[in-house]
Amino acid sequence: MEGNLHGSISSPAKRAFPAITSLPKAVVSLFAFLFVGALVFSSLQWISEPSSFLNKIVSNGPNQIRASNKTGPITKHGPTINITCPSVSPGIKLTCPSTSSPSPSLPTSPSPPPFCPDYFRWIREDLRPWAAGGISRETLERAAADAAFRLVVVGGRAYVHHYHPVFQTRDLFTIWGFLQLFRRYPGRVPDLDLMFNCEDMPVVRPPAGDSPSQPPRPLFRYCKDDTTVDIVFPDWSFWGWPEVNVRPWETMSAELRRANVRLPWREREPYAYWKGNPYVAQTRNDLMKCNVSEKEDWGLRLFTVDWGREGSHGFKTSNLASQCTYRYKVYIEGRSWSVSEKYIMGCDSLALYVQSKFQDFVSRGLRPGRHYWPIPQKDKCRAIKRAVEWAEAHPNKAHAMGKEGSSFIHEKLQMSYVYDYMLHLLTEYSKLLTYKPTVPPDAVELCLETVACPAPDGKVREYLMESVEAAGPSDSEPCTMPPPFENDELKQLVMEKTADGTGEVVESLVAAGASARGWASRSVVLRGGLILLCSFFLFF
């Protein structure tokens, strides 16, 4: 046995091994105690993993805006950002400061980049319709009829051409998001030309037949479904939604985490909760029939929001961080997917996710039975009641699932990952273009001045400045893309997403997820133990 061990270690370790056998027994015992202690400590960390993110709560409040005078400087606290907005005559376009095209930023951090979350793997699937033949200028311009704006990047500088106005400020905050990406990774976004739609419903369907005469028109938007091939992109609310008082996601995420600490899960109301506008979709109207009444209690507490009334009363009863007071929260689609998804799942409450055919860029990384409890579209009342009853009978499992979903939202949906997703998607998209992009003659160059200065005073400009990438270029590389899906993986994901929400089905999903996480965690523990053992050999 000793000879085999000597033969399986490196020469330095081999020379060190006799020294171990000659050490006093007390030292060897101490080493054994430390080694076992490290394994136990790692195991305890694995057991308590769902709540580990609570230790990372940001204690600072949101960034403050010092000035919002349109003709004066706009400043964001923290790293100083000053934007001087000149007074211009109506019809005169603002221009960007005269600077040379940015050189690609070079990382300064010695740490290797992390691996991207699994939902990045869908980037390749979203672009698959154009993988064989690429995207010609003619193919792209067929999408202009449905586009709100056209974005062109040439030589590291970005330009936008508007086609038509959109609902509220969706286009403004989406374009602002692009601009922050260019600030975070200057010179890293390759030349490209794309069309963007800011409406709810996906519209691009693949051509009929096995040998289509032409590829589908490439159109970016916030969601898609199983019958459409729109290219999914992060929605505007990551940088703010002033019309409904939703601050930028970085701020909202910190507020939700603080709310989770203020009221722990077991102290919350033991009901399922939903609050929103039920009039935008029939499925929401159906949900309202499940509300508590004198005749029936399905375990639901549902509340209607009148956004006009909320606005006139200062949004005092619609703050998202103040809604983390129930153990269970319902997510249900609106006209298409709903922006509310991340705020509902970020509450530590077990999410009761009503099945939806719509997909945003991150929902495809959520797994039923691990991050949420699936609720079928049909017979929602009974399904939600069963889910609440199961959760109340299995509080530890229910709490763990809620924490897992919340942890995913706060850790895998940090703004650094949002920007990395944008960069990887745009980089892969640019490779499909079969022509060299050129700047449209009436396009406006994007910079802080041309986007922020025309914005109205008040919450719009406040949220723009609150979400600005003030720190400048990132000091590290973007995350490393995971490998593409295998066919059997895609089939498994589809099967999971169609789970019917019964206790038996979700129990099996919970068990499968726990088993997979257990093996992964044990492998981490073993690797940690081996590293400690090798370090001990080298030390002696």
N, C-alpha and C positions, 0 to 999 in steps of 0.2 A: 504493500500500500504506500509506504513512504517513498519507495523507488518510483512508483507511478506518478506520485505527486511531484517529485523532483523533476521528472521528465516532462511534466506538463506546464512548467512555469519558465519564465525568461531567465537568462543568466544572472542578471542582478538580483532577481528574486531568489534564485537558487542559492546564491551566496549568502543571502540574508536569512534563509530558512534555518540553517544550523544555529544561527544566533538566537533564534526564537526558542529552540529546544534547550539551549544552555541558560536561558534567562531564569531568574527565580520564579517559583510557582506563583507568587503573589502578582508578578507583572503579567504573566500569562493569564491568570484569572482576571486581572483588571481588563486586559484586552478582550477577553471573552465577554465580560460584563458589558463593556462599551459596545461591542458588536451586536449583541442581543438587544441592548437598549436602543441602538439605532434602528434596528428592525421594528421593535415595538413602537418607537416614536413615529416611524414612517407609516406603520399600519394605523396608528391612531389618527394621523393626518388624513389618511385615505378614508377612514370611517367618518370623520367630521368634515369631509370635503365640501358637501353642499353648503355649509355655512361659512366656509373660509373667506369668501369675498366680502363678508361683513367687516373684516378687519381692514379693508382697503377703502373705506368710506372717505370721500373728499369732505373736509371740514370747512373749506372756504366757501363763501357765498358766491353768487353769480357775479361776473364781471360787470362793472358799472360804466355807464356812458357819461362822460363829463360834459360834452357839448353836442348839440344837435342842430345848431343854426346852419341853415342851408348855405349861407354865404361865408361861413367861418370854418374853423377847423373842427374835425370830428376826431375824438380821441377815445381809445379804449384803454382802460387801466391794465396794469401788467406791463408787458412789453409795449412801448409806445407806438401807436399807429395814428398818424396825423394825415387827414385828407383835407386838402384845401379845395373847397368847392367855389369856383368863381361865379359871379353873376353873368349870365349870358342871355342874349335876346331870344325870344321864342323862335323855334325853328333852327337855331344854331346848334350843331352837334358838339358835345364835349369831346375832347381828344385826350389820349393818354400821354404822359410825359415821354419825351424823346429819349429812348434808351435803346441800346443794342439788344438783339435777341438773346435771351438767357442761355447760358451754357448749362449743360446737365449738372445738377448738384452731385457732389461727391460725398459719400457717407464718411462720418468721422468716428462713429461708434465702433469699438473693437468687437462688440458682441455680434454673433451671427443673427440674421433675421429669424423670427419664429416661422413656423409653418402656418399657412393660411387656414382658417376654419374650413370645414368640409363643404360649406355651401358655395365656396369659390369654384368647386368642380363643375357647377352648372354653367359657368361662363362658356365652356366649350360646347355644351349642349345647346345653349341659346344661339350660338353662332354656326351650328352645324348646317343649317339650310344653305349657307353660302360657302361651305368649306371646299366643295368640289370646283365650282366655277368662279368664285370670287364675286366682287361687287364692282360693276362698271358705273361710270357717271350716269348713264342712261337709267340703269337699275335704281340708283339712289334717287334720282330726280322724280321717279314715279311715286315716291313717298311724300313729295312736297305738298300734295293736295290735303294730306292728313296732318301735316307738321305745323306746330306753333312757331318753331324757330329752327334755323339751320346754324350749326356750329362748325367752324372750320379752324383748324390749327395748321399753321405754316411756319416753320422755322422757330418753333417754341412760342409763338405769339398766337393768341386766340381771337377770333372774330365771330360776331353773331349777326344774323339777318332775321328779323321778325316777320312772320307771315300774317298773324292775326292775334288780337287780344285773347287772353284766357281767363278762366275763373279766378277771381281774387288775385293773389300775387304768386301763384305757383311758378310761372315762368321766371319771375325775378329771383326767387329763392333757389330755383334749380340752377339758373345761370350763375348765381353767387356761389353755389356749391362747386361748379366747374372751376370758377376763379380761385377758390381756396385750394383746390387740388393743384392748380398751376403754381400757387404760392408754396405749397408744401413740397412739391417735386418739380422745381423750375427746370425747364429744358428736357424733362423726362417723357412728356407726352408727345408721341410721334405725330407727324403730319397726318391729318385725318379730315374727314368730311362726313357729317352725320345730320340726320333729321330727327327732331324730338317732338313728341306729342305729349301734352300736359293734361289730357282728359282721363276719365276713369276707365272706360271700357276698351279692352284690347280689340283691334280691328283687322290685323294682318293674318290672313289664312294662307296656308301653303297651297300651291297650285294643285289642281286635281290630276290624278293619273300618276303612273309610275315614272314616266319620262316627261316631266313638265317642259314646256317650250321656253319658259323663262323663270328665273328664280323669283321668290317673293320680294316685295319691296322692303328694304331694311328700315325699321322705324323704332326708335327708342321710346320707352314709356315706363310707367311705374309698376305695371303688373301684366300678366298674361294668364291664359288658361290652357287647358289641355288641347284645345282646337286651334290655337293661334300661335304665331311665331314672332310676336313683338319681342324686342330685345329689352330685358328688364334692367332697370337702373334705380338707384336709391331715390326716394321721393323727397320733395321739397322740405318736408317738416324736419329733416335732420338739421336744417339751418334756421328753422323757425316757421311758425304759422300764426302770424299776428292777428288775423281775423277771429280766431277762437282762443287767443291768449295762450298759445302753446309755445314756450320758449325753445331755443335750440336744444338738440338732443343731449349735448354734453352737460348742459345745465339741468335738464329734466332728469337725466339719469342719476345725477348726484342728489337731486331732491327726492326721487323715489327711494334711493338707498337710505337716506336719512329717515324717511317715513317708515321704512321697514324696521329700523331700529327702535323708533319711538313706540310702535305698537307691534310686539311680537305676534307671530301667527296664532298661537294658542289663545291669545287674549282677544282675538277678533270675533266678529259676529259669525255664527256657524251656518251661514247661508251663502247661496250663490248670488252674485251682484252684477248688474249691468246698468249703465247709464249712457244714453245717447239719443240720436234722432231716429225714431222708428219709421219715419215716413219715406225714407229713401229706398226701401227695398221691402218686398213682400215677406221675405224670410224674417225680417225684424218685426213686422206686424204680427206674424205668427208667434214670435217669441213673447210678445206682450200679453198673449192669451195665457201664458204660464204664470203671470203675476199672482201673488197671494190674494185671496179673496175670502169671503165668509164661508164659501162652500169648499174651497180646496187650497191646500198649501203644498206647492211643488218644491219648496225649499229655495225659492227664488225671490229676490227683492229687485224690482225693475223700476227705473226712473226715466222719464222723458225729459230731454233737453230742448228748450227753445233758444237757439243761439242768439236770435235778435233780442230777446228779453235778457239773456245772460249778459250780453254786451252793454245794454243800457243800465245794468246793475253792477257793472265792474267785474263780471265773471267771478263773483264771490262764492258761488256754490258749484263751480265747475273745475276747480283746480285739480289736476290729475293726481298730484302727490297726496291730496287729502282723501283720495278714494281707496287707499290701501287699508281698509278697515274691515274687510270681509275675508273669510278663509278661502273662498272660491270666487273666481271672477270669470264671467262669460265673455268669450270673443266670438263675434258674429260679423260676417261680411256686410258691407253696405251695398252701394250700387255695384261695386266690384269688390276688390280687397279693401281693407280699412286701415288707415293710418294708426288707429287705436291699438293695433296689435302689440307693439313694443311697450306701450305704457301699461297695458293690461297684464302682460307677462312679466313686467319688471317689478311687480308688487310682492313677490314671495308667496302670493296666493296660488293655489292650484288652479291653473287655467282650464276651464271647460270650453274646448275649442270646437265650435260648430263647424262641421266639415264644409269646405269651400272649394270650388273648382278654380278659384283664382290664386295666383302665386306671386308674391313679391320676391325680391332678391334674397331675403334672409329666411323667409318662412320655409323654404325648401330644405333648410338645415335642421328644422325642428322635427323631433321624432315622437309619435304618439306612444303613450305609456312610459316615456322617459321625461319629456318636457311638458306634456299636457295630456289631459284626458279627452279623447275624441267623442264628440256628440253628433249623431246622425241628423241630417236635415229633417227627416220625417220623425214624427212623434217626439219632438224635442222636450216637451214637458216631462214625460215619463223618463226619458233618458237622463235628463239633468237630475231628476229626483233620485234615480238609482245611483248616479255618480256621487251625489251629496251623501246619501245613506252609506255607500261603500266607504267614502272618505272619513265619515264620522266614526265608522266601525274600525277603520285602519288609519288612525291619525298619524302614526309615524311614517307610513308609506305615502300618505297624501301630502304631508308636510315636505318629505324628501323630494317628491315629484315637483311640487311648487317651487322649492328652492333650486332644483336642477334647471327648471325653465327660466327662472329669474336670473340665475347665475349665467346661463347661456346669453341672455339678452345683455347683461351688463358687461360681460367679459368678452364675448365674441362679436359684439356689436358696438365696441368702442369706436370713436370717430377715426382712430388710426386705421382700423380694419375697413371702415366705410371708404376712406380715401384709397386704401390699397385695392379694394374691390374695383373702384372706379378706374384706377390706373391699369390694373391687369385687363379689365374688360376693354378699355380703349386701346391698349397696346395690341391685344389679340384682334380686335376689330380692324385696326389700321392695316394689319397684314393682309386683309382680304381685299383691300382696294386695288383695283387693276389700273388706276390712273393716278396722276399727281394732282393733289388738291390745289386749288387756287382760290384766292380771296374774292368773294362776290363784290362787284363794284360799289354797292350801297351798304356793305356790312360795317358794323361798328366794332372797333377793337375793344377787347375786354381788359379793364384794369379797375382798381378800386374807385377811381374818380368817375369813370363812365357808367358804373353800375350803382354806386352808393349815392352820388350827388343828385341824380334825378329822382331818387326815391323820396316818398313823402315823409314828413316829420312824424314823430310819435313812435309807435311800436315797430313799424316797418323798419325804420332806420336803426332803432335801438337793437332789434334782433339781428340785423345785418352785422352791426359792429360787435355784438356779443359773440357771434359765430365766426368772426374773422380769424384766419390762421396767423395770429400775431407773432408767434415764435419764429416765423420764417421757415427756411428750408429744413426738412427733416434731416437729422444727423445719422439716420440708419437707412438701410435698404428696405424696400417694401417686403412684406412677408413672402415666403416661398410657396408657389402654387402647388397644391396636392395633385396626385396623378389623376388621369381621367377615369370615369366610371367604367367598370366592366358591365356587360349586358345583364348578368345575373344580379348585380347590385341594383341596377335601375328597376328590375322587376320586383325585387324585394321591397324597395322604397314605395313603389306603387301599391303593393299588397298592404303594406303597413298603413298608408294614407287612406285606404278604403276600409279600415277596421270599423266595425259597426258600433263600437262604444259600449257593448255589454260588459258586465263585470268580468266574465270569463275571458273574453278577448283581451281586455286591457291588462288583466292579471298576467296573462301569458307574455304580453309585451313588456310589462314591468320586470318579470323574471328574466326574460331574454336580455334586456338592457342591463340589469344588475349583474348578470353573469359576465357579459362582455366587459363591463367596467371593472369587475372584480379581477379578471385575468389581466387587464391592462394595469391596474394598480399594483397587483402582486409582482408583475414584471418590473415595475418601477422600483419597488422595494428591494427585489433581488439585485437589480443593477446597482442600487445605492449601497447594498451590503458588499458587493464585489469591489466597488470603487474604494470603499473604506478598507477592505482587506488588502487590496493592492497598495494603497497608500501606506498602510502599516508596514508591509514588506519593504517598500522603498525607503521608509524612514529609518528602519534598522539596517 
